[in-house]
């Protein structure tokens, strides 16, 4: 028996495991974020930061059933925080230069806030299922895999979430 054959039962090194995760999911995380944000430079920065964060916490994450799900969620959270931080840092001259013609984007912001408030009425799993499948357009199979649940369970959460949103849509937020 050679050394290579004797060591075949050993689990792969953490660096090898992380490299495999990176190579397998880098483009998927990038595509997910590009669907959320048009600024490709920001998306590339966020993907890089998400994988750096995963590498820093790899000793914990590698024990998870789906470490890729952690990376996807971390990337979405980092992107959301970056967008919020950028919106808080608007220069004063931009605010003063607003005319009534530029107020239209605020209607979109108000609509997004209304949708977020409606989503808060759902349970965590319903919200995850609705966002992944309806907002992000993920296939049920992929969303169920990321959430670690069966596809039939995901369908139930989607259905329940959609019905709750339809019922509460007419009520004030």
Buried (B, 14 or more C-beta within 10 A) or exposed (E): EEEEEEEEEEEEEEEEBBEEBBEEBBEBBBEBBBEBBEBEEBBEBBBBBBBEBBBEEBEEBBEEEEBBBBBBEBBBEBBEEBBEEEEEEEEEEEEEEEEEEEEEEEEEEEEEEEBEEBBEBBEEBBBBBBBBBEEBEBEBEBBBBBBEBEEEBBBBBBEBBBEBBEEBEEEEE
